[in-house]
Amino acid sequence: MATVGLLVDGQPRTLLLKLESWGEHGSVKGRTAQALWADVADRVTPEVGLIESTSGNLGVALAAVAASHHVPFTAVMDLRSSAVLVEAIRAHGADVVMIDEPDGAGGYLLSRLSYVEQRVLAEPRLVWPDQYRNPASPRVHRETTAPELWEQTSRRAMSVVVAVSTGGTLAGFRDFARSVRPDWELVAMDVVGSAALGGAVSERVLPGIGASRPSEFLPHGHRPTVRVSAADAVHACLWLEAATGLGVGASSGAAIAAAMRLFRAAPARETVACLCPDGADRYQGTIYDPRWRRRQALTGTDPCEGAEVLEVSCPPTGVEVRNR
């Protein structure tokens, strides 16, 4: 957990970052992969194995889990997938199928799912864990990720921002909040052009955020929801690295951009926690590459403009920076 003390437009604020890049397999999807494997393991044929649609992080984690059980795995990805993650999946001995047909809804998700469905139909023994509908996904976040955040933050009152793609993580946090009733304002973060929580679709350039169809875990959406642009996410990633030395991925940057909006919207909102699904290492060829940023022609104001970092503390790694 990283704690960032800020002045936002001159007002003291606290930004808490739950850095899942420090966890198993380098992302929050490490938790999901373990839960999905536990759910389907008794149906897996060792010679046939698993198949899953993924933008990258779940693919890396499932490839590692499958390799540890000596089971073949096929990751179905698309042209927006990070080359770093594609190579990491292959390094675990998994196969990668690259989908290059846009789905007409701003991304490739529907095309990836169509391919998986066709493969499973043709190969009945091939197991699809289905991260998009499997209740094991929200369950693991209800039982581990959300309560960890609650304990790591000393059960304080705060706003909690969770990004959405499949919706499994957010649904797990929602279920935890409903059952335990922490003093949280649970805020969903979706990206402009995503249908994950409803709304019109348009082209999206960042992997791992948003979706081409509504989340099956959150069929009625979520309130409140903050929508940010790709430019917001990129600006926030670059700002955080420059101001604190912490590197996070696209969904994390989008969540931080949403946090800045929340701070400005309500003077009484003093603390915002962001679930940060992964780290900067997976985005060196995209967000952190100026050539990629120029090609995308991302425009817009910096959501972190006017924010001054006073103090950064990351106790688990022993990193502490004061008075930057």
C-alpha positions as CSV (number, residue, x, y, z in Angstrom):
1,M,0.0,0.0,0.0
2,A,1.4,3.4,-1.0
3,T,0.2,6.5,0.8
4,V,0.5,9.8,-1.1
5,G,0.0,13.1,0.8
6,L,-1.2,15.8,-1.5
7,L,-2.3,19.3,-1.9
8,V,-5.1,19.4,-4.5
9,D,-5.8,23.0,-5.5
10,G,-4.3,23.9,-2.1
11,Q,-6.4,21.5,-0.1
12,P,-4.8,18.6,1.9
13,R,-5.8,15.2,0.6
14,T,-4.6,11.6,1.0
15,L,-4.4,9.2,-2.0
16,L,-4.0,5.6,-1.1
17,L,-2.8,3.1,-3.8
18,K,-3.3,-0.6,-3.4
19,L,-0.4,-1.8,-5.6
20,E,-1.4,-5.2,-6.9
21,S,1.8,-5.3,-9.0
22,W,3.5,-6.4,-5.8
23,G,1.3,-9.5,-5.7
24,E,1.6,-12.9,-7.3
25,H,2.0,-12.9,-11.1
26,G,2.4,-9.1,-11.0
27,S,-1.3,-8.1,-11.1
28,V,-4.7,-8.3,-9.5
29,K,-5.5,-11.0,-12.1
30,G,-3.2,-13.4,-10.2
31,R,-5.9,-13.7,-7.7
32,T,-8.5,-14.3,-10.4
33,A,-6.4,-16.9,-12.1
34,Q,-6.0,-18.9,-8.9
35,A,-9.8,-18.7,-8.3
36,L,-10.7,-19.8,-11.8
37,W,-8.2,-22.7,-11.7
38,A,-9.7,-23.9,-8.4
39,D,-13.1,-23.8,-10.0
40,V,-12.4,-25.8,-13.2
41,A,-9.4,-28.0,-12.2
42,D,-11.5,-31.1,-11.8
43,R,-12.8,-30.7,-15.4
44,V,-9.4,-30.2,-17.0
45,T,-8.0,-32.9,-19.2
46,P,-4.1,-32.7,-19.0
47,E,-3.6,-33.3,-22.7
48,V,-6.2,-30.7,-23.8
49,G,-6.1,-28.0,-21.2
50,L,-7.6,-24.5,-21.0
51,I,-8.5,-21.6,-23.2
52,E,-9.3,-18.0,-22.2
53,S,-9.9,-14.6,-23.8
54,T,-7.6,-12.0,-22.2
55,S,-6.2,-8.6,-22.7
56,G,-3.0,-9.7,-21.0
57,N,-2.7,-9.8,-17.3
58,L,-5.0,-12.8,-16.7
59,G,-3.3,-14.6,-19.6
60,V,0.1,-14.2,-17.8
61,A,-1.3,-15.5,-14.5
62,L,-3.3,-18.4,-16.1
63,A,-0.3,-19.4,-18.2
64,A,1.8,-19.6,-15.0
65,V,-0.8,-21.6,-13.1
66,A,-1.4,-24.0,-16.0
67,A,2.4,-24.5,-16.4
68,S,2.7,-25.3,-12.7
69,H,0.1,-28.1,-13.2
70,H,1.6,-29.3,-16.5
71,V,-1.5,-28.3,-18.5
72,P,-1.6,-26.7,-21.9
73,F,-3.1,-23.2,-22.1
74,T,-4.2,-21.0,-25.0
75,A,-4.5,-17.3,-24.5
76,V,-6.8,-15.5,-27.0
77,M,-5.5,-11.9,-27.3
78,D,-5.8,-9.0,-29.8
79,L,-3.7,-6.3,-31.5
80,R,-3.9,-4.0,-28.6
81,S,-2.3,-6.5,-26.2
82,S,1.1,-5.6,-24.8
83,A,4.0,-7.3,-26.5
84,V,5.6,-7.6,-23.1
85,L,2.6,-9.7,-21.9
86,V,2.4,-11.7,-25.1
87,E,6.0,-12.8,-24.6
88,A,5.5,-13.4,-20.9
89,I,2.6,-15.8,-21.7
90,R,4.7,-17.6,-24.3
91,A,7.6,-17.9,-21.8
92,H,5.4,-20.1,-19.7
93,G,4.9,-22.4,-22.6
94,A,1.4,-21.3,-23.5
95,D,0.0,-20.7,-27.0
96,V,-1.2,-17.2,-28.1
97,V,-3.9,-16.7,-30.7
98,M,-3.9,-13.1,-31.9
99,I,-7.3,-11.7,-33.0
100,D,-7.1,-8.9,-35.6
101,E,-10.8,-8.4,-36.4
102,P,-12.4,-5.4,-34.6
103,D,-15.7,-6.2,-33.0
104,G,-17.5,-3.1,-34.2
105,A,-18.0,-2.0,-30.6
106,G,-14.7,-0.1,-30.1
107,G,-12.5,-3.1,-29.4
108,Y,-11.8,-6.7,-30.0
109,L,-13.5,-8.4,-27.1
110,L,-16.5,-9.8,-29.0
111,S,-14.3,-11.2,-31.7
112,R,-12.1,-12.8,-29.1
113,L,-15.1,-14.4,-27.4
114,S,-16.5,-15.6,-30.7
115,Y,-13.2,-17.4,-31.4
116,V,-13.2,-19.0,-27.9
117,E,-16.8,-20.2,-28.3
118,Q,-16.0,-21.8,-31.7
119,R,-12.9,-23.6,-30.3
120,V,-14.9,-24.9,-27.3
121,L,-17.7,-26.1,-29.6
122,A,-15.1,-27.9,-31.9
123,E,-13.2,-29.3,-28.9
124,P,-15.7,-30.3,-26.2
125,R,-12.9,-31.3,-23.7
126,L,-11.3,-27.9,-23.9
127,V,-12.1,-26.0,-20.7
128,W,-13.0,-22.3,-20.8
129,P,-12.9,-20.8,-17.2
130,D,-14.8,-17.8,-18.6
131,Q,-13.6,-14.9,-16.5
132,Y,-16.6,-12.9,-17.8
133,R,-19.3,-15.0,-16.1
134,N,-17.6,-17.3,-13.6
135,P,-18.7,-16.4,-10.0
136,A,-15.3,-17.4,-8.8
137,S,-14.0,-14.1,-10.1
138,P,-16.1,-11.7,-7.9
139,R,-15.9,-14.2,-5.0
140,V,-12.1,-14.0,-4.7
141,H,-12.1,-10.2,-4.6
142,R,-15.0,-10.3,-2.0
143,E,-13.0,-12.7,0.2
144,T,-9.4,-11.4,-0.3
145,T,-8.8,-8.1,-2.2
146,A,-11.5,-6.0,-0.6
147,P,-11.0,-7.1,3.0
148,E,-7.3,-6.6,2.6
149,L,-7.8,-3.0,1.6
150,W,-10.1,-2.5,4.6
151,E,-7.5,-3.8,7.0
152,Q,-4.5,-2.1,5.3
153,T,-6.3,1.2,5.6
154,S,-7.2,0.6,9.3
155,R,-10.9,0.5,8.4
156,R,-11.0,4.2,7.8
157,A,-13.8,6.1,6.1
158,M,-12.9,6.8,2.5
159,S,-13.9,6.7,-1.2
160,V,-12.7,3.5,-3.0
161,V,-12.1,3.6,-6.8
162,V,-12.2,0.3,-8.7
163,A,-11.8,0.1,-12.5
164,V,-14.1,-2.1,-14.5
165,S,-13.5,-4.4,-17.5
166,T,-15.1,-7.8,-16.9
167,G,-16.6,-6.3,-13.8
168,G,-15.5,-9.2,-11.6
169,T,-13.3,-7.1,-9.3
170,L,-15.8,-4.4,-8.8
171,A,-18.6,-6.9,-8.2
172,G,-16.5,-8.5,-5.5
173,F,-15.9,-5.1,-3.8
174,R,-19.6,-4.4,-4.1
175,D,-20.5,-7.8,-2.4
176,F,-18.0,-7.1,0.4
177,A,-19.4,-3.6,1.0
178,R,-22.9,-5.0,1.1
179,S,-22.1,-7.7,3.6
180,V,-19.5,-6.0,5.9
181,R,-20.7,-2.4,5.4
182,P,-17.4,-0.6,5.7
183,D,-17.6,3.2,5.8
184,W,-16.8,3.4,2.1
185,E,-18.1,5.3,-0.9
186,L,-17.5,2.6,-3.6
187,V,-16.9,4.3,-6.9
188,A,-16.7,2.5,-10.3
189,M,-14.2,3.8,-12.9
190,D,-15.0,3.1,-16.5
191,V,-13.4,4.5,-19.6
192,V,-15.1,6.7,-22.2
193,G,-16.4,4.5,-25.0
194,S,-16.9,1.4,-22.9
195,A,-20.2,-0.5,-22.5
196,A,-19.1,-2.3,-19.3
197,L,-21.4,-0.3,-17.1
198,G,-23.8,0.8,-19.9
199,G,-23.5,3.6,-22.3
200,A,-22.5,4.2,-25.9
201,V,-19.4,2.4,-27.3
202,S,-16.6,4.0,-29.3
203,E,-13.0,3.1,-30.1
204,R,-10.8,2.5,-27.2
205,V,-7.0,2.4,-27.2
206,L,-6.1,1.2,-23.7
207,P,-6.1,-2.6,-22.9
208,G,-7.6,-3.9,-19.7
209,I,-10.1,-1.1,-19.1
210,G,-13.7,-1.1,-20.2
211,A,-15.4,-3.5,-22.5
212,S,-17.4,-3.9,-25.7
213,R,-20.5,-5.2,-23.9
214,P,-22.1,-4.8,-20.5
215,S,-20.6,-6.7,-17.6
216,E,-22.6,-9.8,-16.7
217,F,-21.5,-9.3,-13.1
218,L,-23.1,-5.8,-13.0
219,P,-26.0,-6.0,-15.4
220,H,-27.6,-2.9,-13.9
221,G,-24.4,-0.9,-13.8
222,H,-23.0,0.8,-10.7
223,R,-23.6,4.1,-8.9
224,P,-21.6,6.2,-8.6
225,T,-19.5,5.8,-11.8
226,V,-16.8,8.1,-13.0
227,R,-15.8,7.9,-16.7
228,V,-12.4,9.0,-17.8
229,S,-10.6,9.3,-21.1
230,A,-7.5,7.5,-22.3
231,A,-5.7,10.8,-22.2
232,D,-6.7,11.2,-18.5
233,A,-5.3,7.8,-17.7
234,V,-2.0,8.5,-19.5
235,H,-1.6,11.9,-17.9
236,A,-2.1,10.5,-14.5
237,C,0.4,7.6,-15.0
238,L,3.1,10.1,-16.2
239,W,2.3,12.5,-13.4
240,L,2.5,9.8,-10.7
241,E,5.8,8.5,-11.9
242,A,7.3,12.0,-12.2
243,A,6.0,13.1,-8.8
244,T,6.5,10.0,-6.7
245,G,8.6,7.5,-8.6
246,L,5.8,5.0,-8.6
247,G,4.9,3.3,-11.9
248,V,1.4,2.0,-12.5
249,G,-0.6,0.7,-15.5
250,A,-3.4,2.1,-17.5
251,S,-6.3,1.1,-15.2
252,S,-4.4,2.5,-12.3
253,G,-3.8,5.8,-14.0
254,A,-7.5,6.0,-14.9
255,A,-8.4,5.4,-11.3
256,I,-6.0,8.1,-10.1
257,A,-7.6,10.5,-12.6
258,A,-11.0,9.7,-11.2
259,A,-9.7,10.3,-7.7
260,M,-8.6,13.8,-8.7
261,R,-12.0,14.5,-10.0
262,L,-13.6,13.2,-6.7
263,F,-11.3,15.3,-4.6
264,R,-12.4,18.4,-6.5
265,A,-16.0,17.6,-6.5
266,A,-16.5,17.5,-2.7
267,P,-14.4,19.5,-0.2
268,A,-15.3,17.0,2.5
269,R,-13.8,14.0,0.6
270,E,-10.4,13.9,2.1
271,T,-9.2,10.3,1.4
272,V,-9.5,8.3,-1.8
273,A,-8.1,4.8,-2.2
274,C,-7.5,3.4,-5.7
275,L,-7.1,-0.3,-6.5
276,C,-4.1,-0.4,-8.9
277,P,-4.3,-3.6,-10.9
278,D,-0.8,-3.7,-12.3
279,G,2.5,-1.8,-12.8
280,A,4.3,0.3,-15.4
281,D,6.5,-2.6,-16.5
282,R,3.6,-3.9,-18.7
283,Y,3.2,-0.5,-20.5
284,Q,6.7,0.4,-21.6
285,G,5.7,0.1,-25.2
286,T,2.5,2.1,-24.8
287,I,1.8,4.7,-22.1
288,Y,5.5,5.2,-21.2
289,D,6.6,5.4,-24.8
290,P,6.4,8.9,-26.3
291,R,6.2,7.5,-29.8
292,W,3.1,5.5,-29.0
293,R,1.6,8.6,-27.3
294,R,2.2,10.7,-30.4
295,R,0.6,8.1,-32.6
296,Q,-2.5,8.0,-30.5
297,A,-2.7,11.8,-30.5
298,L,-4.2,11.9,-27.0
299,T,-5.5,15.3,-26.1
300,G,-7.1,16.8,-23.1
301,T,-6.2,18.7,-19.9
302,D,-4.1,17.0,-17.3
303,P,-6.4,15.8,-14.4
304,C,-3.5,16.0,-12.0
305,E,-2.7,19.6,-12.7
306,G,-2.8,21.6,-9.5
307,A,-1.9,18.6,-7.4
308,E,1.3,18.9,-5.3
309,V,2.9,15.8,-3.7
310,L,4.0,16.4,-0.1
311,E,4.9,12.9,1.1
312,V,5.0,9.4,-0.3
313,S,5.2,6.3,1.9
314,C,5.4,2.7,0.8
315,P,6.1,0.7,4.0
316,P,6.1,-2.9,2.4
317,T,9.1,-2.0,0.2
318,G,10.8,0.3,2.6
319,V,10.4,3.2,0.2
320,E,9.7,6.5,1.7
321,V,10.0,10.0,0.1
322,R,9.3,13.2,2.0
323,N,8.8,16.7,0.9
324,R,9.2,16.2,-2.8
